[in-house]
Amino acid sequence: MVENNHNNNVQLNNGIMDAIQANGHELLSTAQLSTEQVSYLKGSKEQHQKKKKSHGNRKEQHKRRKLLRRQQQQQQESHV
């Protein structure tokens, strides 16, 4: 009974293999699949690298913060 099931599976697999080969498709081994997946992932990582952010002129930022602090201090003094 087990041999009969095994023979049926082999025939089924051979039929599938024949159909795939007839359509011009190629079967890949698991090793081939894993190397293709790795190369695909490497390519996608290179595309997704983010551009370094520009934070503008540091001197300008310092001046703006300094001005804001002065304005806030003046407002607090005027309320007192």
C-alpha positions as CSV (number, residue, x, y, z in Angstrom):
1,M,0.0,0.0,0.0
2,V,2.8,2.4,0.9
3,E,4.6,1.5,-2.3
4,N,1.5,2.2,-4.3
5,N,1.2,5.7,-2.7
6,H,4.8,6.4,-3.4
7,N,4.5,5.4,-7.1
8,N,1.4,7.6,-7.4
9,N,3.4,10.6,-6.0
10,V,6.3,9.9,-8.3
11,Q,4.1,9.8,-11.3
12,L,2.3,12.9,-10.2
13,N,5.6,14.8,-9.7
14,N,6.9,13.6,-13.0
15,G,3.7,14.9,-14.7
16,I,4.1,18.2,-13.0
17,M,7.8,18.4,-14.0
18,D,6.9,17.5,-17.6
19,A,4.2,20.3,-17.7
20,I,6.6,22.8,-16.2
21,Q,9.4,22.0,-18.7
22,A,6.9,22.0,-21.6
23,N,5.9,25.6,-20.7
24,G,9.6,26.7,-20.8
25,H,9.8,27.2,-17.0
26,E,12.9,26.1,-15.2
27,L,13.0,24.5,-11.7
28,L,15.5,25.9,-9.2
29,S,17.0,24.1,-6.3
30,T,16.7,25.4,-2.8
31,A,20.3,26.5,-2.9
32,Q,19.7,28.5,-6.1
33,L,16.6,30.1,-4.6
34,S,18.4,31.2,-1.5
35,T,21.3,32.7,-3.4
36,E,18.9,34.6,-5.7
37,Q,16.9,35.8,-2.7
38,V,20.1,37.1,-1.0
39,S,21.2,38.9,-4.1
40,Y,17.7,40.4,-4.5
41,L,17.7,41.6,-0.9
42,K,21.2,43.1,-1.3
43,G,19.9,45.1,-4.3
44,S,16.9,46.3,-2.4
45,K,18.9,47.5,0.6
46,E,21.1,49.6,-1.6
47,Q,18.1,51.3,-3.0
48,H,16.6,52.0,0.4
49,Q,19.6,53.8,1.9
50,K,18.3,57.1,3.2
51,K,20.0,60.4,2.2
52,K,21.8,62.1,5.1
53,K,19.7,64.9,6.4
54,S,20.9,68.5,6.2
55,H,20.5,70.4,9.3
56,G,21.1,73.9,7.9
57,N,23.5,76.5,9.0
58,R,24.5,76.0,12.6
59,K,25.4,79.6,13.2
60,E,21.9,80.7,12.1
61,Q,20.2,78.1,14.4
62,H,22.3,79.4,17.3
63,K,21.3,83.0,16.6
64,R,17.6,82.1,16.3
65,R,17.6,80.2,19.6
66,K,19.4,83.1,21.3
67,L,16.8,85.6,19.9
68,L,13.9,83.4,21.0
69,R,15.3,83.2,24.6
70,R,15.8,86.9,24.7
71,Q,12.2,87.5,23.5
72,Q,10.8,85.1,26.1
73,Q,12.8,86.7,28.9
74,Q,11.6,90.2,27.9
75,Q,8.0,88.9,27.8
76,Q,8.3,87.4,31.3
77,E,9.9,90.6,32.7
78,S,7.1,92.7,31.2
79,H,4.4,90.5,32.9
80,V,6.0,90.9,36.3
